[in-house]
Protein backbone atom coordinates (compact mmCIF):
# COMPACT_ATOMS: atom_id res chain seq x y z
CA UNK A 1 0.00 0.00 0.00
CA UNK A 2 2.95 2.29 0.50
CA UNK A 3 4.00 4.48 -2.40
CA UNK A 4 7.27 3.60 -4.06
CA UNK A 5 10.19 6.01 -4.22
CA UNK A 6 11.07 7.33 -7.64
CA UNK A 7 14.67 8.21 -8.41
CA UNK A 8 15.08 10.91 -11.04
CA UNK A 9 18.30 10.58 -13.01
CA UNK A 10 17.59 12.41 -16.26
CA UNK A 11 19.94 11.79 -19.15
CA UNK A 12 19.35 15.32 -20.44
CA UNK A 13 18.67 18.61 -18.63
CA UNK A 14 15.09 18.76 -17.38
CA UNK A 15 12.89 21.07 -19.48
CA UNK A 16 9.85 22.26 -17.56
CA UNK A 17 8.04 23.29 -20.76
CA UNK A 18 8.00 19.65 -21.87
CA UNK A 19 5.91 18.51 -18.90
CA UNK A 20 3.92 21.67 -18.12
CA UNK A 21 2.55 22.16 -21.60
CA UNK A 22 0.70 25.25 -22.76
CA UNK A 23 0.94 28.75 -24.15
CA UNK A 24 -1.84 30.36 -22.12
CA UNK A 25 -0.63 33.11 -19.73
CA UNK A 26 -1.74 31.03 -16.73
CA UNK A 27 0.53 28.12 -17.64
CA UNK A 28 3.39 30.43 -18.64
CA UNK A 29 3.23 32.06 -15.19
CA UNK A 30 3.04 28.62 -13.58
CA UNK A 31 6.23 27.46 -15.32
CA UNK A 32 8.02 30.65 -14.26
CA UNK A 33 6.96 30.16 -10.64
CA UNK A 34 8.06 26.51 -10.66
CA UNK A 35 11.49 27.49 -12.00
CA UNK A 36 11.80 30.21 -9.36
CA UNK A 37 10.81 28.10 -6.36
CA UNK A 38 12.51 24.81 -7.34
CA UNK A 39 16.10 25.73 -6.35
CA UNK A 40 14.97 26.79 -2.85
CA UNK A 41 14.20 24.61 0.16
CA UNK A 42 10.80 26.11 1.03
CA UNK A 43 7.67 24.04 1.47
CA UNK A 44 5.09 24.43 -1.28
CA UNK A 45 1.31 24.01 -1.24
CA UNK A 46 -0.21 23.23 -4.63
CA UNK A 47 -3.94 23.68 -5.04
CA UNK A 48 -6.15 22.93 -8.01
CA UNK A 49 -9.05 20.80 -9.14
CA UNK A 50 -8.63 17.06 -9.67
CA UNK A 51 -6.85 16.29 -12.91
CA UNK A 52 -5.04 19.62 -13.28
CA UNK A 53 -1.60 18.04 -12.77
CA UNK A 54 -0.60 18.78 -9.18
CA UNK A 55 1.78 15.81 -9.01
CA UNK A 56 3.31 16.83 -12.36
CA UNK A 57 4.06 20.26 -10.87
CA UNK A 58 5.56 18.65 -7.76
CA UNK A 59 7.76 16.38 -9.90
CA UNK A 60 8.91 19.40 -11.92
CA UNK A 61 9.90 21.26 -8.74
CA UNK A 62 11.85 18.20 -7.57
CA UNK A 63 13.52 17.67 -10.96
CA UNK A 64 14.73 21.28 -11.06
CA UNK A 65 15.96 21.26 -7.46
CA UNK A 66 19.37 20.32 -5.99
CA UNK A 67 17.61 17.17 -4.71
CA UNK A 68 16.81 15.92 -8.21
CA UNK A 69 19.00 12.79 -7.93
CA UNK A 70 17.48 11.83 -4.60
CA UNK A 71 14.12 10.10 -4.01
CA UNK A 72 10.81 11.66 -5.00
CA UNK A 73 8.18 9.93 -2.86
CA UNK A 74 4.50 10.55 -3.70
CA UNK A 75 1.92 9.77 -1.01
CA UNK A 76 -1.84 9.95 -1.57
CA UNK A 77 -3.15 10.68 1.91
CA UNK A 78 -6.71 9.88 0.82
CA UNK A 79 -5.81 6.42 -0.53
CA UNK A 80 -4.27 5.07 2.69
CA UNK A 81 -6.65 4.23 5.59
CA UNK A 82 -6.33 6.70 8.47
CA UNK A 83 -5.33 3.97 10.93
CA UNK A 84 -2.40 2.96 8.68
CA UNK A 85 -1.25 6.37 7.47
CA UNK A 86 0.82 7.16 10.58
CA UNK A 87 2.78 3.93 10.27
CA UNK A 88 3.20 4.42 6.52
CA UNK A 89 4.44 7.97 6.98
CA UNK A 90 6.59 7.64 10.12
CA UNK A 91 7.41 3.93 10.26
CA UNK A 92 7.08 1.70 13.32
CA UNK A 93 9.04 -0.41 15.75
CA UNK A 94 8.62 -4.15 16.10
CA UNK A 95 5.65 -4.93 18.33
CA UNK A 96 4.31 -1.35 18.21
CA UNK A 97 0.89 -2.73 17.30
CA UNK A 98 -0.77 -6.00 16.35
CA UNK A 99 0.84 -7.31 13.18
CA UNK A 100 4.05 -5.26 13.51
CA UNK A 101 6.36 -8.30 13.29
CA UNK A 102 9.39 -6.22 12.32
CA UNK A 103 10.56 -2.64 12.44
CA UNK A 104 9.94 -0.63 9.30
CA UNK A 105 11.05 2.73 7.94
CA UNK A 106 8.33 5.18 7.00
CA UNK A 107 7.97 7.13 3.77
CA UNK A 108 9.43 10.27 5.34
CA UNK A 109 12.63 8.38 6.05
CA UNK A 110 12.57 6.87 2.56
CA UNK A 111 12.47 10.43 1.20
CA UNK A 112 15.48 11.52 3.27
CA UNK A 113 17.62 14.01 1.29
CA UNK A 114 14.88 14.06 -1.35
CA UNK A 115 11.28 15.26 -1.67
CA UNK A 116 8.03 13.88 -0.31
CA UNK A 117 4.81 14.84 -2.08
CA UNK A 118 1.74 14.71 0.15
CA UNK A 119 -1.30 14.68 -2.12
CA UNK A 120 -4.78 15.28 -0.68
CA UNK A 121 -3.18 16.64 2.51
CA UNK A 122 -6.63 17.78 3.68
CA UNK A 123 -7.55 14.13 4.33
CA UNK A 124 -4.88 13.79 7.03
CA UNK A 125 -6.35 13.43 10.53
CA UNK A 126 -5.63 16.10 13.15
CA UNK A 127 -3.26 14.02 15.29
CA UNK A 128 -1.11 13.16 12.28
CA UNK A 129 -1.12 16.80 11.24
CA UNK A 130 0.55 17.66 14.55
CA UNK A 131 3.29 15.08 13.95
CA UNK A 132 3.87 16.39 10.43
CA UNK A 133 4.16 19.91 11.81
CA UNK A 134 7.00 18.77 14.06
CA UNK A 135 8.80 17.28 11.07
CA UNK A 136 8.54 20.60 9.27
CA UNK A 137 9.69 22.60 12.28
CA UNK A 138 12.36 20.33 13.79
CA UNK A 139 13.28 17.91 11.02
CA UNK A 140 12.78 14.83 13.22
CA UNK A 141 10.67 11.69 12.81
CA UNK A 142 9.49 9.46 15.65
CA UNK A 143 8.32 6.03 14.43
CA UNK A 144 5.25 4.49 16.07
CA UNK A 145 6.37 2.74 19.24
CA UNK A 146 9.85 4.30 19.26
CA UNK A 147 11.27 6.03 22.34
CA UNK A 148 13.45 8.43 20.38
CA UNK A 149 13.29 10.45 17.18
CA UNK A 150 15.47 10.31 14.08
CA UNK A 151 16.65 13.42 12.24
CA UNK A 152 15.90 13.60 8.51
CA UNK A 153 16.42 16.09 5.72
CA UNK A 154 13.36 16.14 3.47
CA UNK A 155 11.56 18.73 1.41
CA UNK A 156 7.78 18.67 1.72
CA UNK A 157 5.44 19.55 -1.13
CA UNK A 158 1.74 19.25 -0.32
CA UNK A 159 -1.33 19.41 -2.54
CA UNK A 160 -5.07 19.67 -2.14
CA UNK A 161 -8.11 19.91 -4.39
CA UNK A 162 -10.15 21.50 -1.60
CA UNK A 163 -9.86 24.95 -0.05
CA UNK A 164 -7.64 24.39 3.00
CA UNK A 165 -8.28 27.93 4.25
CA UNK A 166 -11.96 27.02 4.44
CA UNK A 167 -11.06 23.76 6.17
CA UNK A 168 -9.06 25.77 8.73
CA UNK A 169 -12.06 28.03 9.34
CA UNK A 170 -14.22 24.95 9.98
CA UNK A 171 -11.65 23.44 12.34
CA UNK A 172 -10.98 20.52 10.00
CA UNK A 173 -7.33 21.45 9.38
CA UNK A 174 -4.69 22.89 11.70
CA UNK A 175 -4.06 26.59 11.17
CA UNK A 176 -0.38 26.34 12.14
CA UNK A 177 0.23 23.51 9.67
CA UNK A 178 -1.63 25.36 6.92
CA UNK A 179 0.59 28.43 7.23
CA UNK A 180 3.70 26.25 7.53
CA UNK A 181 2.84 24.41 4.32
CA UNK A 182 1.97 27.36 2.15
CA UNK A 183 5.24 29.24 2.35
CA UNK A 184 4.86 29.38 -1.42
CA UNK A 185 1.31 28.70 -2.65
CA UNK A 186 0.89 27.50 -6.23
CA UNK A 187 -2.57 27.53 -7.80
CA UNK A 188 -3.15 25.55 -11.01
CA UNK A 189 -5.87 26.94 -13.28
CA UNK A 190 -8.52 24.47 -14.48
CA UNK A 191 -8.44 23.59 -18.16
CA UNK A 192 -11.67 25.50 -18.90
CA UNK A 193 -9.86 28.72 -17.94
CA UNK A 194 -7.07 28.06 -20.44
CA UNK A 195 -8.98 26.27 -23.15
CA UNK A 196 -6.71 27.76 -25.83
CA UNK A 197 -4.20 25.06 -24.73
CA UNK A 198 -6.61 22.23 -25.59
CA UNK A 199 -5.39 21.83 -29.23
CA UNK A 200 -1.75 21.78 -28.10
CA UNK A 201 -2.46 19.19 -25.39
CA UNK A 202 -4.57 17.10 -27.76
CA UNK A 203 -1.78 17.01 -30.34
CA UNK A 204 0.71 16.10 -27.59
CA UNK A 205 -1.41 13.12 -26.52
CA UNK A 206 -1.92 12.06 -30.15
CA UNK A 207 1.84 12.29 -30.65
CA UNK A 208 2.43 9.89 -27.78
CA UNK A 209 -0.07 7.47 -29.30
CA UNK A 210 1.73 7.67 -32.67
CA UNK A 211 5.04 7.01 -30.91
CA UNK A 212 3.60 3.86 -29.28
CA UNK A 213 2.18 2.57 -32.57
CA UNK A 214 4.79 3.15 -35.30
CA UNK A 215 3.30 3.35 -38.76
CA UNK A 216 -0.09 4.56 -37.60
CA UNK A 217 -1.02 8.04 -38.69
CA UNK A 218 -3.79 9.60 -36.64
CA UNK A 219 -5.06 13.15 -36.55
CA UNK A 220 -8.19 15.02 -35.51
CA UNK A 221 -10.58 16.93 -37.72
CA UNK A 222 -11.21 20.65 -37.26
CA UNK A 223 -14.84 20.02 -36.27
CA UNK A 224 -13.85 17.46 -33.63
CA UNK A 225 -11.20 19.84 -32.27
CA UNK A 226 -13.79 22.61 -31.95
CA UNK A 227 -15.97 20.22 -29.95
CA UNK A 228 -13.09 19.38 -27.61
CA UNK A 229 -12.26 23.07 -27.29
CA UNK A 230 -15.86 24.00 -26.44
CA UNK A 231 -16.24 21.48 -23.60
CA UNK A 232 -15.50 22.53 -20.01
CA UNK A 233 -13.53 19.39 -18.98
CA UNK A 234 -14.48 19.03 -15.29
CA UNK A 235 -11.80 16.32 -15.04
CA UNK A 236 -9.28 18.74 -16.55
CA UNK A 237 -6.11 17.56 -18.34
CA UNK A 238 -6.49 14.00 -17.07
CA UNK A 239 -9.98 13.77 -18.56
CA UNK A 240 -8.78 15.20 -21.87
CA UNK A 241 -5.91 12.70 -22.01
CA UNK A 242 -8.25 9.79 -21.33
CA UNK A 243 -10.68 11.05 -23.97
CA UNK A 244 -7.95 11.28 -26.63
CA UNK A 245 -6.89 7.70 -25.80
CA UNK A 246 -10.50 6.58 -26.12
CA UNK A 247 -11.02 8.35 -29.45
CA UNK A 248 -7.81 6.90 -30.86
CA UNK A 249 -9.02 3.38 -30.01
CA UNK A 250 -12.47 3.95 -31.51
CA UNK A 251 -11.15 5.62 -34.66
CA UNK A 252 -11.21 3.12 -37.53
CA UNK A 253 -9.29 5.31 -39.96
CA UNK A 254 -6.64 7.97 -39.57
CA UNK A 255 -8.89 10.95 -38.74
CA UNK A 256 -10.83 11.42 -35.51
CA UNK A 257 -14.09 13.15 -36.46
CA UNK A 258 -17.29 14.09 -34.67
CA UNK A 259 -18.96 10.76 -35.56
CA UNK A 260 -17.12 8.99 -32.73
CA UNK A 261 -17.32 11.79 -30.16
CA UNK A 262 -19.67 11.32 -27.19
CA UNK A 263 -22.94 13.19 -27.64
CA UNK A 264 -22.18 15.60 -24.81
CA UNK A 265 -19.04 16.74 -26.63
CA UNK A 266 -20.77 17.14 -29.99
CA UNK A 267 -23.56 19.11 -28.34
CA UNK A 268 -21.03 21.39 -26.67
CA UNK A 269 -21.82 20.73 -23.03
CA UNK A 270 -20.62 24.14 -21.95
CA UNK A 271 -23.19 26.29 -20.13
CA UNK A 272 -24.13 29.67 -21.51
CA UNK A 273 -22.29 32.66 -20.16
CA UNK A 274 -23.46 33.27 -16.62
CA UNK A 275 -24.22 36.82 -15.56
CA UNK A 276 -21.78 38.58 -13.27
CA UNK A 277 -23.68 39.78 -10.23
CA UNK A 278 -21.91 42.54 -8.32
CA UNK A 279 -23.21 44.80 -5.58
CA UNK A 280 -21.20 47.77 -4.44
CA UNK A 281 -22.89 47.38 -1.07
CA UNK A 282 -20.90 44.15 -0.63
CA UNK A 283 -17.63 46.09 -0.70
CA UNK A 284 -15.08 47.48 -3.19
CA UNK A 285 -14.80 45.84 -6.61
CA UNK A 286 -12.09 45.79 -9.26
CA UNK A 287 -13.93 47.08 -12.31
CA UNK A 288 -11.06 46.34 -14.71
CA UNK A 289 -10.98 42.68 -13.65
CA UNK A 290 -14.75 42.36 -14.00
CA UNK A 291 -14.71 43.88 -17.49
CA UNK A 292 -11.86 41.58 -18.52
CA UNK A 293 -13.75 38.55 -17.17
CA UNK A 294 -16.93 39.45 -19.04
CA UNK A 295 -15.00 40.13 -22.25
CA UNK A 296 -13.24 36.79 -21.92
CA UNK A 297 -16.52 34.92 -21.51
CA UNK A 298 -18.14 36.65 -24.49
CA UNK A 299 -15.07 36.10 -26.68
CA UNK A 300 -15.05 32.40 -25.76
CA UNK A 301 -18.75 32.09 -26.61
CA UNK A 302 -18.31 33.96 -29.90
CA UNK A 303 -15.42 31.71 -30.94
CA UNK A 304 -17.45 28.66 -29.97
CA UNK A 305 -20.43 29.78 -32.06
CA UNK A 306 -18.25 30.52 -35.09
CA UNK A 307 -16.21 27.32 -34.89
CA UNK A 308 -13.07 29.21 -33.91
CA UNK A 309 -13.19 31.66 -36.83
CA UNK A 310 -11.76 34.90 -35.44
CA UNK A 311 -13.04 37.09 -38.25
CA UNK A 312 -16.60 35.82 -37.85
CA UNK A 313 -16.35 36.09 -34.06
CA UNK A 314 -15.19 39.70 -34.28
CA UNK A 315 -18.19 40.53 -36.52
CA UNK A 316 -20.51 38.79 -34.06
CA UNK A 317 -19.24 41.08 -31.31
CA UNK A 318 -19.23 44.19 -33.48
CA UNK A 319 -15.46 44.66 -33.23
CA UNK A 320 -12.73 45.38 -35.72
CA UNK A 321 -10.47 42.40 -36.35
CA UNK A 322 -7.44 44.17 -34.82
CA UNK A 323 -9.42 45.18 -31.71
CA UNK A 324 -10.73 41.65 -31.33
CA UNK A 325 -7.21 40.19 -31.56
CA UNK A 326 -5.93 42.63 -28.94
CA UNK A 327 -8.73 41.63 -26.56
CA UNK A 328 -7.92 37.95 -27.15
CA UNK A 329 -4.42 38.51 -25.82
CA UNK A 330 -5.43 40.80 -22.96
CA UNK A 331 -8.07 38.38 -21.68
CA UNK A 332 -5.77 35.36 -22.07
CA UNK A 333 -8.14 33.76 -24.59
CA UNK A 334 -5.46 33.11 -27.19
CA UNK A 335 -7.13 31.51 -30.21
CA UNK A 336 -4.86 28.65 -31.35
CA UNK A 337 -3.86 28.09 -34.95
CA UNK A 338 -5.82 24.84 -35.00
CA UNK A 339 -9.03 26.87 -34.63
CA UNK A 340 -7.98 30.01 -36.48
CA UNK A 341 -9.28 31.13 -39.84
CA UNK A 342 -5.79 31.42 -41.28
CA UNK A 343 -5.62 35.21 -41.50
CA UNK A 344 -2.83 37.25 -40.01
CA UNK A 345 -3.62 39.73 -37.24
C-alpha positions as CSV (number, residue, x, y, z in Angstrom):
1,X,0.0,0.0,0.0
2,X,3.0,2.3,0.5
3,X,4.0,4.5,-2.4
4,X,7.3,3.6,-4.1
5,X,10.2,6.0,-4.2
6,X,11.1,7.3,-7.6
7,X,14.7,8.2,-8.4
8,X,15.1,10.9,-11.0
9,X,18.3,10.6,-13.0
10,X,17.6,12.4,-16.3
11,X,19.9,11.8,-19.2
12,X,19.4,15.3,-20.4
13,X,18.7,18.6,-18.6
14,X,15.1,18.8,-17.4
15,X,12.9,21.1,-19.5
16,X,9.8,22.3,-17.6
17,X,8.0,23.3,-20.8
18,X,8.0,19.7,-21.9
19,X,5.9,18.5,-18.9
20,X,3.9,21.7,-18.1
21,X,2.6,22.2,-21.6
22,X,0.7,25.2,-22.8
23,X,0.9,28.8,-24.1
24,X,-1.8,30.4,-22.1
25,X,-0.6,33.1,-19.7
26,X,-1.7,31.0,-16.7
27,X,0.5,28.1,-17.6
28,X,3.4,30.4,-18.6
29,X,3.2,32.1,-15.2
30,X,3.0,28.6,-13.6
31,X,6.2,27.5,-15.3
32,X,8.0,30.6,-14.3
33,X,7.0,30.2,-10.6
34,X,8.1,26.5,-10.7
35,X,11.5,27.5,-12.0
36,X,11.8,30.2,-9.4
37,X,10.8,28.1,-6.4
38,X,12.5,24.8,-7.3
39,X,16.1,25.7,-6.3
40,X,15.0,26.8,-2.9
41,X,14.2,24.6,0.2
42,X,10.8,26.1,1.0
43,X,7.7,24.0,1.5
44,X,5.1,24.4,-1.3
45,X,1.3,24.0,-1.2
46,X,-0.2,23.2,-4.6
47,X,-3.9,23.7,-5.0
48,X,-6.1,22.9,-8.0
49,X,-9.0,20.8,-9.1
50,X,-8.6,17.1,-9.7
51,X,-6.9,16.3,-12.9
52,X,-5.0,19.6,-13.3
53,X,-1.6,18.0,-12.8
54,X,-0.6,18.8,-9.2
55,X,1.8,15.8,-9.0
56,X,3.3,16.8,-12.4
57,X,4.1,20.3,-10.9
58,X,5.6,18.6,-7.8
59,X,7.8,16.4,-9.9
60,X,8.9,19.4,-11.9
61,X,9.9,21.3,-8.7
62,X,11.8,18.2,-7.6
63,X,13.5,17.7,-11.0
64,X,14.7,21.3,-11.1
65,X,16.0,21.3,-7.5
66,X,19.4,20.3,-6.0
67,X,17.6,17.2,-4.7
68,X,16.8,15.9,-8.2
69,X,19.0,12.8,-7.9
70,X,17.5,11.8,-4.6
71,X,14.1,10.1,-4.0
72,X,10.8,11.7,-5.0
73,X,8.2,9.9,-2.9
74,X,4.5,10.6,-3.7
75,X,1.9,9.8,-1.0
76,X,-1.8,9.9,-1.6
77,X,-3.2,10.7,1.9
78,X,-6.7,9.9,0.8
79,X,-5.8,6.4,-0.5
80,X,-4.3,5.1,2.7
81,X,-6.7,4.2,5.6
82,X,-6.3,6.7,8.5
83,X,-5.3,4.0,10.9
84,X,-2.4,3.0,8.7
85,X,-1.3,6.4,7.5
86,X,0.8,7.2,10.6
87,X,2.8,3.9,10.3
88,X,3.2,4.4,6.5
89,X,4.4,8.0,7.0
90,X,6.6,7.6,10.1
91,X,7.4,3.9,10.3
92,X,7.1,1.7,13.3
93,X,9.0,-0.4,15.7
94,X,8.6,-4.1,16.1
95,X,5.6,-4.9,18.3
96,X,4.3,-1.4,18.2
97,X,0.9,-2.7,17.3
98,X,-0.8,-6.0,16.4
99,X,0.8,-7.3,13.2
100,X,4.0,-5.3,13.5
101,X,6.4,-8.3,13.3
102,X,9.4,-6.2,12.3
103,X,10.6,-2.6,12.4
104,X,9.9,-0.6,9.3
105,X,11.1,2.7,7.9
106,X,8.3,5.2,7.0
107,X,8.0,7.1,3.8
108,X,9.4,10.3,5.3
109,X,12.6,8.4,6.1
110,X,12.6,6.9,2.6
111,X,12.5,10.4,1.2
112,X,15.5,11.5,3.3
113,X,17.6,14.0,1.3
114,X,14.9,14.1,-1.4
115,X,11.3,15.3,-1.7
116,X,8.0,13.9,-0.3
117,X,4.8,14.8,-2.1
118,X,1.7,14.7,0.2
119,X,-1.3,14.7,-2.1
120,X,-4.8,15.3,-0.7
121,X,-3.2,16.6,2.5
122,X,-6.6,17.8,3.7
123,X,-7.6,14.1,4.3
124,X,-4.9,13.8,7.0
125,X,-6.4,13.4,10.5
126,X,-5.6,16.1,13.2
127,X,-3.3,14.0,15.3
128,X,-1.1,13.2,12.3
129,X,-1.1,16.8,11.2
130,X,0.6,17.7,14.6
131,X,3.3,15.1,14.0
132,X,3.9,16.4,10.4
133,X,4.2,19.9,11.8
134,X,7.0,18.8,14.1
135,X,8.8,17.3,11.1
136,X,8.5,20.6,9.3
137,X,9.7,22.6,12.3
138,X,12.4,20.3,13.8
139,X,13.3,17.9,11.0
140,X,12.8,14.8,13.2
141,X,10.7,11.7,12.8
142,X,9.5,9.5,15.6
143,X,8.3,6.0,14.4
144,X,5.3,4.5,16.1
145,X,6.4,2.7,19.2
146,X,9.9,4.3,19.3
147,X,11.3,6.0,22.3
148,X,13.5,8.4,20.4
149,X,13.3,10.5,17.2
150,X,15.5,10.3,14.1
151,X,16.6,13.4,12.2
152,X,15.9,13.6,8.5
153,X,16.4,16.1,5.7
154,X,13.4,16.1,3.5
155,X,11.6,18.7,1.4
156,X,7.8,18.7,1.7
157,X,5.4,19.5,-1.1
158,X,1.7,19.2,-0.3
159,X,-1.3,19.4,-2.5
160,X,-5.1,19.7,-2.1
161,X,-8.1,19.9,-4.4
162,X,-10.1,21.5,-1.6
163,X,-9.9,25.0,-0.1
164,X,-7.6,24.4,3.0
165,X,-8.3,27.9,4.2
166,X,-12.0,27.0,4.4
167,X,-11.1,23.8,6.2
168,X,-9.1,25.8,8.7
169,X,-12.1,28.0,9.3
170,X,-14.2,24.9,10.0
171,X,-11.7,23.4,12.3
172,X,-11.0,20.5,10.0
173,X,-7.3,21.5,9.4
174,X,-4.7,22.9,11.7
175,X,-4.1,26.6,11.2
176,X,-0.4,26.3,12.1
177,X,0.2,23.5,9.7
178,X,-1.6,25.4,6.9
179,X,0.6,28.4,7.2
180,X,3.7,26.2,7.5
181,X,2.8,24.4,4.3
182,X,2.0,27.4,2.1
183,X,5.2,29.2,2.4
184,X,4.9,29.4,-1.4
185,X,1.3,28.7,-2.6
186,X,0.9,27.5,-6.2
187,X,-2.6,27.5,-7.8
188,X,-3.1,25.6,-11.0
189,X,-5.9,26.9,-13.3
190,X,-8.5,24.5,-14.5
191,X,-8.4,23.6,-18.2
192,X,-11.7,25.5,-18.9
193,X,-9.9,28.7,-17.9
194,X,-7.1,28.1,-20.4
195,X,-9.0,26.3,-23.2
196,X,-6.7,27.8,-25.8
197,X,-4.2,25.1,-24.7
198,X,-6.6,22.2,-25.6
199,X,-5.4,21.8,-29.2
200,X,-1.8,21.8,-28.1
201,X,-2.5,19.2,-25.4
202,X,-4.6,17.1,-27.8
203,X,-1.8,17.0,-30.3
204,X,0.7,16.1,-27.6
205,X,-1.4,13.1,-26.5
206,X,-1.9,12.1,-30.1
207,X,1.8,12.3,-30.7
208,X,2.4,9.9,-27.8
209,X,-0.1,7.5,-29.3
210,X,1.7,7.7,-32.7
211,X,5.0,7.0,-30.9
212,X,3.6,3.9,-29.3
213,X,2.2,2.6,-32.6
214,X,4.8,3.2,-35.3
215,X,3.3,3.4,-38.8
216,X,-0.1,4.6,-37.6
217,X,-1.0,8.0,-38.7
218,X,-3.8,9.6,-36.6
219,X,-5.1,13.2,-36.5
220,X,-8.2,15.0,-35.5
221,X,-10.6,16.9,-37.7
222,X,-11.2,20.6,-37.3
223,X,-14.8,20.0,-36.3
224,X,-13.8,17.5,-33.6
225,X,-11.2,19.8,-32.3
226,X,-13.8,22.6,-31.9
227,X,-16.0,20.2,-30.0
228,X,-13.1,19.4,-27.6
229,X,-12.3,23.1,-27.3
230,X,-15.9,24.0,-26.4
231,X,-16.2,21.5,-23.6
232,X,-15.5,22.5,-20.0
233,X,-13.5,19.4,-19.0
234,X,-14.5,19.0,-15.3
235,X,-11.8,16.3,-15.0
236,X,-9.3,18.7,-16.5
237,X,-6.1,17.6,-18.3
238,X,-6.5,14.0,-17.1
239,X,-10.0,13.8,-18.6
240,X,-8.8,15.2,-21.9
241,X,-5.9,12.7,-22.0
242,X,-8.2,9.8,-21.3
243,X,-10.7,11.0,-24.0
244,X,-8.0,11.3,-26.6
245,X,-6.9,7.7,-25.8
246,X,-10.5,6.6,-26.1
247,X,-11.0,8.3,-29.4
248,X,-7.8,6.9,-30.9
249,X,-9.0,3.4,-30.0
250,X,-12.5,4.0,-31.5
251,X,-11.2,5.6,-34.7
252,X,-11.2,3.1,-37.5
253,X,-9.3,5.3,-40.0
254,X,-6.6,8.0,-39.6
255,X,-8.9,10.9,-38.7
256,X,-10.8,11.4,-35.5
257,X,-14.1,13.1,-36.5
258,X,-17.3,14.1,-34.7
259,X,-19.0,10.8,-35.6
260,X,-17.1,9.0,-32.7
261,X,-17.3,11.8,-30.2
262,X,-19.7,11.3,-27.2
263,X,-22.9,13.2,-27.6
264,X,-22.2,15.6,-24.8
265,X,-19.0,16.7,-26.6
266,X,-20.8,17.1,-30.0
267,X,-23.6,19.1,-28.3
268,X,-21.0,21.4,-26.7
269,X,-21.8,20.7,-23.0
270,X,-20.6,24.1,-22.0
271,X,-23.2,26.3,-20.1
272,X,-24.1,29.7,-21.5
273,X,-22.3,32.7,-20.2
274,X,-23.5,33.3,-16.6
275,X,-24.2,36.8,-15.6
276,X,-21.8,38.6,-13.3
277,X,-23.7,39.8,-10.2
278,X,-21.9,42.5,-8.3
279,X,-23.2,44.8,-5.6
280,X,-21.2,47.8,-4.4
281,X,-22.9,47.4,-1.1
282,X,-20.9,44.1,-0.6
283,X,-17.6,46.1,-0.7
284,X,-15.1,47.5,-3.2
285,X,-14.8,45.8,-6.6
286,X,-12.1,45.8,-9.3
287,X,-13.9,47.1,-12.3
288,X,-11.1,46.3,-14.7
289,X,-11.0,42.7,-13.6
290,X,-14.8,42.4,-14.0
291,X,-14.7,43.9,-17.5
292,X,-11.9,41.6,-18.5
293,X,-13.7,38.5,-17.2
294,X,-16.9,39.4,-19.0
295,X,-15.0,40.1,-22.3
296,X,-13.2,36.8,-21.9
297,X,-16.5,34.9,-21.5
298,X,-18.1,36.6,-24.5
299,X,-15.1,36.1,-26.7
300,X,-15.0,32.4,-25.8
301,X,-18.7,32.1,-26.6
302,X,-18.3,34.0,-29.9
303,X,-15.4,31.7,-30.9
304,X,-17.5,28.7,-30.0
305,X,-20.4,29.8,-32.1
306,X,-18.2,30.5,-35.1
307,X,-16.2,27.3,-34.9
308,X,-13.1,29.2,-33.9
309,X,-13.2,31.7,-36.8
310,X,-11.8,34.9,-35.4
311,X,-13.0,37.1,-38.3
312,X,-16.6,35.8,-37.9
313,X,-16.4,36.1,-34.1
314,X,-15.2,39.7,-34.3
315,X,-18.2,40.5,-36.5
316,X,-20.5,38.8,-34.1
317,X,-19.2,41.1,-31.3
318,X,-19.2,44.2,-33.5
319,X,-15.5,44.7,-33.2
320,X,-12.7,45.4,-35.7
321,X,-10.5,42.4,-36.4
322,X,-7.4,44.2,-34.8
323,X,-9.4,45.2,-31.7
324,X,-10.7,41.6,-31.3
325,X,-7.2,40.2,-31.6
326,X,-5.9,42.6,-28.9
327,X,-8.7,41.6,-26.6
328,X,-7.9,38.0,-27.1
329,X,-4.4,38.5,-25.8
330,X,-5.4,40.8,-23.0
331,X,-8.1,38.4,-21.7
332,X,-5.8,35.4,-22.1
333,X,-8.1,33.8,-24.6
334,X,-5.5,33.1,-27.2
335,X,-7.1,31.5,-30.2
336,X,-4.9,28.7,-31.3
337,X,-3.9,28.1,-34.9
338,X,-5.8,24.8,-35.0
339,X,-9.0,26.9,-34.6
340,X,-8.0,30.0,-36.5
341,X,-9.3,31.1,-39.8
342,X,-5.8,31.4,-41.3
343,X,-5.6,35.2,-41.5
344,X,-2.8,37.2,-40.0
345,X,-3.6,39.7,-37.2
